[in-house]
Amino acid sequence: MQEQMAKAQRHGRAVAGDRDKLVGRTRETLAKCGFFVSNPHNLRSISFDLVARRDRQLLILKALCNIDSLSSDDADEMKVMASMLGASPMVIGMHSSSADLEDGILYTRFGIPIVSEGTFSDFMLEGVPPLVYAAPGGLYVRLDGEMLKELRQARVISLGALAEAIGVSRKAIQMYETGMGAMVDIASRIEEFLDAPLVVPLDPFTYASEVADQFKDLEKFGGENKDIFEMLREIGYSVVPTKKAPFDAFAKEEELLLLTGIGEDPVMTERKARVVGNLSRVTERKSVIIVHKRPSADEIEGTPLVTKDELRKADHADDFMELVLKRERRRPV
């Protein structure tokens, strides 16, 4: 039994080491592409690993050895963050429980796009997008439906005739012409029959999914920080709590967005302020840590510290923001 436990511990350390290396290689790829990249925060319970910005493009990335370990909670949090920050979420993975991820294929889990390290590198460094996506039933491609219809009509080929030649139903051809994905072998037969390239490249930073209940209802949110969130709401902020981020909530007032953390003790406050400050610089958003007791400093590496009592005394969002800006000290990314 002890030998089995020791073996499991060694395996766990090896997997963690592999994931850390994948995070490091992902940071290097992003840096080569001109992105400002957040520092590795090494917080295992967080839904993402890196945030990266290049001009107006903002990415939220998670690196996983086994993509099956992506939880629905992680995916939901990444989608909430993406929505709040105007960012694109993505997972870079190595394998699933059944097989290695193939290059050139776009996978998804819970509405989050997933690519292999090779696909990510090819797209970011060489501008080579994936053409194939995995979905229930097999591998698919996206066809240029308008071009397909134009070619068919220009050559006076009926829906039925094309369907018979390809070996699918007339309804299927109609669906392809209106944007439905086609299985790889069917798409190849269509291109061969019409002697024209019809497959459309995929953008891995866009995804289509219905995101229900993205913004959590504050009235349903419990926990020890609810009173702080209610005070922020009372002075004019809309508050979206987080569960798996290095900060505790988004606080939004018109076009202004705050990454808001709650400091419980000096050690955790300092650690959280460093992480949140780094993320705020990369995302170009403001940040603040709300603490229960008066700290010895007004900020930690550029992240302002505001006490709960000071928040309570603020009459409006502008009052609170004035205090945040007064204590803010920006550092370069």
C-alpha positions in Angstrom: 0.0 0.0 0.0 2.8 2.5 0.9 4.5 1.7 -2.4 1.3 2.4 -4.3 0.8 5.7 -2.5 4.4 6.7 -3.2 4.0 5.8 -6.8 0.8 7.9 -7.0 2.5 10.9 -5.4 5.4 10.6 -7.9 2.9 10.5 -10.8 1.1 13.5 -9.4 4.3 15.5 -9.2 5.2 14.5 -12.7 1.9 15.5 -14.1 2.1 18.9 -12.3 5.6 19.3 -13.7 4.4 18.6 -17.2 1.6 21.1 -16.8 4.0 23.8 -15.5 6.2 23.2 -18.5 3.2 23.5 -20.8 2.3 26.8 -19.2 5.9 28.0 -19.6 6.0 27.1 -23.3 2.6 28.8 -23.9 4.0 32.0 -22.3 7.0 31.8 -24.5 4.8 31.5 -27.7 2.7 34.4 -26.6 5.7 36.5 -25.9 7.2 35.8 -29.4 3.9 37.0 -30.8 4.1 40.4 -29.1 1.7 39.7 -26.2 2.0 41.1 -22.7 1.5 38.0 -20.6 0.6 37.7 -16.9 2.9 36.0 -14.5 2.3 32.4 -13.6 0.3 32.5 -10.4 0.7 28.8 -9.4 -2.8 28.7 -7.8 -4.2 25.3 -8.6 -7.8 26.0 -7.7 -8.0 28.9 -10.2 -9.9 28.4 -13.5 -7.2 29.8 -15.7 -3.4 30.0 -15.9 -2.6 33.0 -18.1 -4.0 36.3 -19.3 -2.4 37.8 -22.4 -2.9 41.1 -24.2 -1.8 42.4 -27.6 -3.3 45.7 -28.6 -7.1 45.2 -28.2 -6.9 41.4 -28.2 -7.2 39.8 -24.8 -6.9 36.0 -24.1 -7.8 33.9 -21.1 -5.9 30.6 -21.3 -5.7 27.4 -19.3 -3.1 24.7 -19.9 -4.0 21.0 -19.2 -2.2 17.8 -19.7 -5.5 15.9 -19.8 -8.3 18.0 -21.2 -10.9 15.7 -19.6 -9.9 17.4 -16.3 -11.5 20.7 -17.4 -14.5 21.0 -15.1 -17.8 22.7 -16.0 -17.1 25.2 -13.1 -13.8 26.2 -14.7 -15.4 26.6 -18.1 -18.2 28.7 -16.7 -15.8 31.0 -14.8 -13.7 31.4 -17.9 -16.8 32.4 -19.9 -17.9 34.9 -17.3 -14.4 36.4 -17.3 -14.3 36.5 -21.0 -17.7 38.2 -21.1 -16.7 40.8 -18.5 -13.3 41.6 -19.9 -14.1 41.3 -23.6 -11.7 38.4 -23.9 -11.4 35.1 -25.7 -11.1 31.9 -23.6 -9.1 28.9 -24.7 -7.5 25.7 -23.3 -4.2 24.3 -24.6 -4.1 20.6 -24.0 -1.9 17.6 -24.6 -4.3 14.6 -24.6 -7.6 13.3 -23.4 -8.1 10.1 -21.4 -8.3 8.1 -24.7 -5.8 9.7 -27.1 -3.3 12.6 -27.8 -4.8 15.7 -29.2 -4.2 16.0 -33.0 -2.7 19.1 -34.5 -5.0 21.0 -36.9 -8.2 20.0 -35.0 -10.3 22.3 -32.9 -11.9 20.5 -29.9 -14.4 21.9 -27.4 -15.5 21.2 -23.8 -18.4 23.0 -22.2 -18.3 25.7 -24.9 -14.6 26.4 -24.5 -12.3 25.9 -27.5 -9.4 23.5 -27.0 -6.4 23.0 -29.2 -3.2 21.0 -29.1 0.1 22.8 -28.4 1.1 22.3 -32.0 -2.2 23.9 -33.3 -1.8 26.8 -30.9 1.8 27.4 -32.0 1.0 27.1 -35.7 -1.9 29.6 -35.4 -0.1 32.1 -33.2 3.4 32.0 -34.8 2.6 31.1 -38.4 -1.0 32.2 -38.9 -2.0 28.7 -39.8 -5.6 28.1 -38.6 -7.2 24.7 -37.9 -9.5 23.4 -40.6 -11.2 20.5 -38.7 -13.3 20.5 -35.6 -14.3 17.6 -33.4 -17.9 17.1 -32.5 -20.2 14.2 -31.6 -20.0 11.7 -34.4 -16.6 12.5 -35.7 -14.5 15.2 -37.4 -16.1 18.0 -39.3 -15.2 21.0 -41.4 -17.1 24.3 -42.1 -18.0 24.8 -45.8 -18.5 28.1 -47.6 -22.2 27.7 -48.0 -22.7 30.6 -50.3 -20.0 29.5 -52.7 -21.3 26.0 -52.6 -24.7 27.2 -53.6 -23.4 29.6 -56.3 -21.2 26.9 -57.9 -24.1 24.4 -57.9 -26.5 26.9 -59.5 -24.0 28.2 -62.0 -23.4 24.6 -63.2 -27.1 23.9 -63.2 -26.8 21.1 -60.7 -29.9 20.4 -58.7 -29.9 19.7 -55.0 -31.0 16.1 -55.7 -28.3 15.5 -58.3 -25.5 16.8 -56.0 -26.9 14.8 -53.1 -27.0 11.6 -55.2 -23.4 12.2 -56.4 -22.1 12.8 -52.9 -24.1 10.1 -51.2 -26.1 12.2 -48.8 -29.7 13.5 -48.6 -31.1 16.5 -50.5 -31.8 18.1 -47.1 -28.1 17.7 -46.1 -27.0 19.7 -49.1 -29.5 22.4 -48.2 -28.0 22.4 -44.7 -24.4 22.7 -45.9 -25.5 25.7 -48.0 -26.8 27.4 -44.9 -23.8 26.8 -42.7 -24.1 23.4 -41.2 -20.7 21.6 -40.8 -19.9 18.6 -42.9 -18.0 15.5 -42.0 -14.5 15.5 -43.5 -15.0 12.7 -46.0 -18.3 14.3 -47.3 -16.6 17.7 -47.6 -13.8 16.0 -49.6 -16.3 14.4 -52.0 -18.1 17.7 -52.5 -14.9 19.6 -53.3 -13.7 16.8 -55.6 -17.1 16.7 -57.5 -17.2 20.5 -57.9 -13.4 20.8 -58.3 -13.3 23.8 -56.0 -11.9 24.5 -52.5 -14.9 25.1 -50.1 -13.5 24.4 -46.6 -13.3 27.5 -44.5 -10.5 28.0 -41.9 -11.6 28.1 -38.2 -10.8 30.9 -35.8 -10.0 29.1 -32.5 -10.6 32.4 -30.6 -14.3 32.5 -31.4 -16.8 30.0 -30.2 -20.6 29.6 -30.4 -22.3 28.4 -27.2 -25.3 29.4 -25.2 -24.1 30.7 -21.8 -26.9 30.5 -19.3 -26.7 32.4 -16.0 -23.4 34.0 -16.8 -23.9 36.7 -14.4 -24.7 35.4 -10.9 -27.6 37.0 -9.1 -26.2 38.9 -6.1 -29.3 38.1 -4.1 -28.6 34.4 -4.4 -24.9 34.8 -3.5 -24.0 33.8 0.0 -20.7 33.8 1.8 -18.8 36.0 4.2 -18.1 38.7 1.5 -21.8 39.4 0.7 -21.9 42.5 2.9 -19.0 44.0 0.9 -20.6 43.2 -2.4 -23.8 44.8 -1.2 -22.0 48.0 -0.2 -20.4 48.2 -3.6 -23.8 47.7 -5.2 -25.4 50.4 -3.0 -22.9 53.1 -4.2 -23.6 52.2 -7.9 -21.6 49.2 -8.9 -23.0 46.1 -10.5 -21.1 43.2 -8.9 -20.3 39.8 -10.4 -18.7 37.5 -7.8 -16.2 34.9 -8.9 -15.4 31.5 -7.4 -12.3 30.4 -9.2 -10.3 33.5 -9.8 -7.4 35.2 -7.9 -9.9 38.1 -7.2 -13.3 37.9 -5.6 -15.5 39.9 -7.9 -15.9 42.1 -10.9 -17.3 45.5 -9.9 -18.6 47.5 -12.9 -19.8 51.1 -13.1 -20.6 52.3 -16.6 -17.4 51.7 -18.6 -15.2 51.3 -15.5 -14.4 47.7 -14.4 -12.6 46.9 -11.1 -10.9 43.6 -10.3 -11.9 43.4 -6.7 -10.3 41.3 -4.0 -11.1 40.8 -0.4 -8.1 40.7 2.0 -8.5 38.5 5.1 -5.0 38.5 6.6 -1.8 40.3 5.8 -0.1 37.3 4.2 -3.0 36.4 1.9 -3.7 40.1 1.2 -0.1 40.7 0.0 -0.2 37.6 -2.2 -3.6 38.4 -3.7 -2.6 42.0 -4.3 0.5 41.0 -6.3 -1.5 38.6 -8.5 -4.5 41.0 -9.0 -2.1 43.9 -9.7 -0.3 41.9 -12.4 -3.6 40.8 -14.0 -5.0 44.4 -13.9 -1.9 45.7 -15.7 -2.2 43.0 -18.4 -5.9 43.5 -18.8 -5.7 47.3 -18.5 -8.3 47.4 -15.8 -8.3 48.9 -12.4 -7.9 46.8 -9.3 -8.5 47.1 -5.6 -8.2 45.0 -2.5 -10.7 45.7 0.3 -9.3 44.8 3.7 -10.9 44.6 7.1 -8.2 46.4 9.1 -6.1 49.4 8.3 -2.9 48.2 6.6 0.6 49.6 7.0 0.7 50.6 3.3 -1.9 52.2 0.9 -0.9 49.9 -1.9 1.0 46.7 -2.7 2.9 46.8 -6.0 0.4 49.2 -7.5 -2.8 47.6 -6.2 -4.6 50.0 -3.8 -5.8 48.8 -0.4 -9.1 50.2 0.9 -10.6 49.3 4.2 -14.2 48.1 4.6 -14.9 51.2 6.8 -13.7 53.5 4.0 -16.0 51.7 1.5 -18.9 52.1 3.9 -18.3 55.9 4.1 -18.4 56.3 0.3 -21.7 57.8 -0.9 -21.1 57.1 -4.6 -19.0 55.0 -7.0 -17.1 58.2 -7.8 -16.0 58.7 -4.2 -14.7 55.1 -4.0 -12.9 55.4 -7.3 -11.3 58.7 -6.3 -9.8 56.9 -3.3 -8.7 54.0 -5.5 -7.0 56.3 -7.9 -5.3 58.3 -5.2 -3.7 55.1 -3.8 -2.9 53.5 -7.1 0.7 53.4 -8.2 1.1 51.9 -11.7 4.0 49.8 -12.7 5.0 48.7 -16.2 3.7 45.3 -17.4 
